[in-house]
Amino acid sequence: MKTRLKNFVTETGTQPPDEALAHFEAKLSHETDCWDVHATESLEERGFVLVDVRGQDAFARGHLPGAIHIPHAQLTAERLVEYDGDTLFVVYCAGPHCNGSTRAAIRLARLGRPVKEMIGGVTGWVDEGFALVAG
C-alpha cells in the first residue's frame, strides 16, 4: 500500500495568471542575477554601477569584476553625490545567507535611487563558475 504524503507543492493554491504575471514582472524589476550581470562585462557601458556592500576584508579577498566597494552602512547621499540621480545601482553581498544587499537596496531606495539586488551574491557568482578579482 502506497503511503499518502502531504503534497506541499499543491497544498497552497496558485494565483490567477494576471496576478502571477504582475508578481514575476515586479520581481525582475527589483532583482537581477549573476548570469545577467556577468553578461554585461563585455559591454562598453554596463548601464549600472555594481556595488559590493560587504566589509573591506571580504572585498579585498575577492569581488566581482568592475565592482566598487561601498559597505551598506556607508550608502549615504554624501557618498553618492558623484552619481547622477537616475544612476542604477546593482548591489550584492556574500550570498543567500547574507542580508547586506537587501539593507543596501533599502538605503538606496530611501535615498530615491534606482536599485536592483543581485540575487546569489558572491556565492552565486562562484557557483556559476565566474571568477572573482582580488585586491
C-alpha positions in Angstrom: 0.0 0.0 0.0 1.3 3.4 -1.0 1.8 6.0 1.8 -0.1 9.2 1.2 2.2 12.1 2.0 1.1 15.7 2.1 1.8 17.5 -1.1 3.4 20.8 -0.2 3.5 21.9 -3.8 -0.2 21.8 -4.4 -1.4 22.4 -0.8 -1.4 26.2 -1.4 -3.3 27.3 -4.4 -1.9 29.5 -7.2 -2.9 33.0 -8.2 -4.7 33.8 -11.5 -2.2 34.2 -14.4 -2.6 38.0 -14.5 -1.6 38.3 -10.8 1.3 35.8 -11.3 2.5 38.0 -14.3 2.4 41.1 -12.2 4.3 39.4 -9.4 7.1 38.0 -11.6 7.5 41.2 -13.6 7.8 43.2 -10.3 10.3 40.7 -9.1 12.5 41.2 -12.1 12.2 45.0 -11.7 13.8 44.6 -8.2 16.3 41.8 -8.8 18.9 40.6 -11.3 21.1 37.5 -11.2 24.7 36.6 -11.6 24.5 35.5 -15.1 22.8 38.7 -16.3 25.4 40.8 -14.5 28.3 38.7 -15.9 26.9 39.2 -19.5 27.4 42.9 -19.1 31.2 42.7 -18.6 31.9 43.0 -22.3 29.6 45.9 -22.9 31.2 49.4 -23.4 28.6 50.8 -21.0 27.1 48.5 -18.4 24.2 50.8 -17.6 24.6 50.5 -13.9 27.1 50.8 -11.0 27.9 47.5 -9.5 28.4 47.8 -5.7 29.9 45.3 -3.3 28.4 46.1 0.1 30.4 43.7 2.2 33.2 44.6 4.6 36.7 45.7 3.4 38.3 42.4 4.2 35.8 40.4 2.2 36.0 42.8 -0.7 39.8 42.5 -0.7 39.7 38.7 -0.7 37.6 38.7 -3.9 34.9 40.7 -5.5 33.1 40.9 -8.9 35.0 42.5 -11.8 34.1 46.1 -12.2 32.5 46.4 -8.7 33.1 49.3 -6.4 33.2 49.0 -2.7 30.7 50.8 -0.5 29.6 49.0 2.6 25.9 49.2 3.1 26.1 51.4 6.1 28.1 54.0 4.1 25.5 54.4 1.3 24.6 58.0 2.1 23.6 60.9 -0.1 27.0 62.5 0.5 28.8 59.3 -0.6 26.7 59.1 -3.8 27.0 62.8 -4.8 29.2 61.9 -7.8 26.5 59.8 -9.4 23.5 61.3 -11.4 20.2 60.8 -9.6 19.0 58.4 -12.2 22.0 56.1 -12.0 21.0 52.5 -11.5 22.9 50.7 -8.7 23.1 46.9 -8.6 24.1 45.8 -5.1 25.4 42.4 -3.9 26.8 40.8 -0.7 28.1 37.4 0.3 25.1 35.4 -0.9 21.7 34.0 0.1 22.8 33.8 3.8 23.6 37.5 3.9 21.1 40.4 4.0 23.7 43.2 3.4 22.5 43.7 -0.2 18.9 43.9 1.0 19.9 46.5 3.5 21.8 48.4 0.8 18.8 48.3 -1.5 16.6 49.7 1.2 19.1 52.6 1.9 19.4 53.4 -1.8 15.6 53.3 -2.3 15.1 55.6 0.7 17.6 58.0 -1.0 15.5 58.0 -4.1 18.0 56.0 -6.1 17.2 53.3 -8.7 18.4 49.9 -7.4 18.4 46.2 -8.1 19.7 43.4 -5.9 21.9 40.8 -7.5 20.5 37.6 -6.1 23.0 34.9 -5.2 25.8 37.4 -4.3 29.4 36.2 -4.3 28.3 32.6 -3.6 26.0 32.6 -6.7 28.8 34.2 -8.8 31.3 31.5 -7.9 28.6 28.7 -8.2 28.1 29.9 -11.8 31.9 29.4 -12.4 32.7 33.1 -12.7 36.0 34.5 -11.4 36.5 37.0 -8.6 39.0 39.8 -8.6 41.3 40.1 -5.5 42.7 43.3 -4.1 
